Amino acid sequence: MILADSGFWIALGNRRDHHHAAACAALERWASEGFVTTWPVLTEVTHLLTARIGLPQALAFIDAIARGAAAVPKPPDNALSRSAALMYRYRNLPMDLADASLVILAEDLGEGRILSTDLRDFAGYRWKNTQPFTNLLL
């Protein structure tokens, strides 16, 4: 499964987004492997779609996730404390909760392939403290 960050979902849902074409191409190319994301990412995407486009687009996104567009695994018991430690470590970027949740998910799955519009941050983040992410979107 391939990790999916907020920027990927937002680009898919917004035809005026600079990365819309790349997100559509990535969806077509990687859908057979499946996507995985986190609750903080869902929260961020829903908020941003509502603010930038409107509630109908945010509802369509949540409906697509509910129908299986991505798996959303339960976070590990230590997710909050681990998120805080990661956010502190990467405070100069800074790291937000959605990004921290994806690093934790990468560690849990042993998977560093991600779809993200965030080149700077995911180029700097490391899962399992040493493993770089491979951004398949850009």
C-alpha positions, 0 to 999 in steps of 0.5 A: 500500500502507498501512503497518501498525504493531504496534498495528494487528496486535495489535488485530486479533489480540486481541478484548479490545483497546480498538482491536479494532473499529477494526482490523477496520473498517480491515482491511475498508476498506483490504484492497483496497489491501494492507498493508506492514510490516517485520521489526521490527514482525513481531518486536514483534507476535509477542512481544506476542501471545505474552505477552498472549494466547498462542503460538497467536495469534502463530503464526496472525499469522505464518501470515497474514503468510506467506500474504500478509496484508502485504508485508514488503520487504527493508530497505535496506542503510542501515536500521540506521544510518538507524534509529539516526539516527531513534531518536536524533532522536526519543529524547524520545518515545522511538522504538523500532526498529519505529517507525524501520523504518516511517519508513524504509519510508514514505521508501522507498515515498513513502507516509505512510498508516499504521494505528497505535494510537500517536497520539502518536508517529506524529503527531510522526514525519516521513518524509523529515524533513518529511512527516507521517503520516496515521493511517487507524486512529484 
